Amino acid sequence: MVDNGTSVEGYGHDPELVIRRAKALSEEYGSVEGRHCDVTDPDQVEALVGGLFDEYGNIDVVVTAAGTLRVKPIWETTVDDWHSVMASHSTHTFLVTAAACRRWRANCLARNGSWSSLINFTAATGLVGRPDLGVGHSAAKAAIAGLTLEVAHEMFQYNVAVNAVAAANVQGRMMDHVGAYVADPGSELDPGSPKHAANVVSYLASDDASWITGQVFRVMGGLVGWYHPWQVQASLEKQSAWTLEDLRLGMRRLLGVYPEYKAIQGKHREF
């Protein structure tokens, strides 16, 4: 595991944080190695990923899950807030993804048909919106979902499955920071346990899931959902250019609010 040791808001660097966390995980789950790296720095990411591929020959699974929060409404968000949150989420995902994909493309023949897996963490914030985590977080998570779909197309021919997971209210430093996690001590199913998302990630990383690529999954406690991102739900078409007057009626028909002509989900009709 890799961490740059910043605070939830992206300030400071504690190189020992990842070491302490890896030690705690090792005591519970087995051998876990922690490495300190600023995953928003291209040179550090390239050195880290390149070193791991050189050491092991191939990395079967890469999971990108880093990110920070600066919870402010749009009118209070500064350019520094924007750049910091975008860098920690979407730029880090791009850098790690690109470094791994260059090497997976180069060693595709050497892998002899075996699949590798890239799993990115997005969030419902960037897919359907959420008012309490900040505009930077929403934009960054939407970018990660879009990157995932594109890279899935590009890397399919090189035997790399690329998917994303949107985990909700997972207990940890980030959710504690915004007070979004509410434990249910009387329930056998802890909805905030990281194990729910971890198990879905583990499955997506397995050989059994190599046929799944270009997908985004929702994980919330015992729920596993499948997103169909940005599907055209209904459409209208004219045989000439749309005018503003046409759109006064057309938009009402498209959204199903005109009493005489209701739009039907998934139905294409001529205007």
ABEGO torsion letter per residue (X at the ends): XBBAGBBAAGBEBBAAAAAAAAAAAAAAAEBBBBBBBBAABAAAAAAAAAAAAAAAGBBABBBBABEBBBBBBAAABBAAAAAAAAAAAAAAAAAAAAAAAAAAAAAAAAAGGBBBBBBBBBBAAAAAEBAAAEAAAAAAAAAAAAAAAAAAAAAAAAGBBBBBBBBBGBBEAAAAAAGABBBBAABABBAABAAAAAAAAAAAABAAAAABBGBBBBBBEABBBBBBBGBBABBBBBABBBBAAAAAAAAAAAAGABAABBBBBGBBBBX
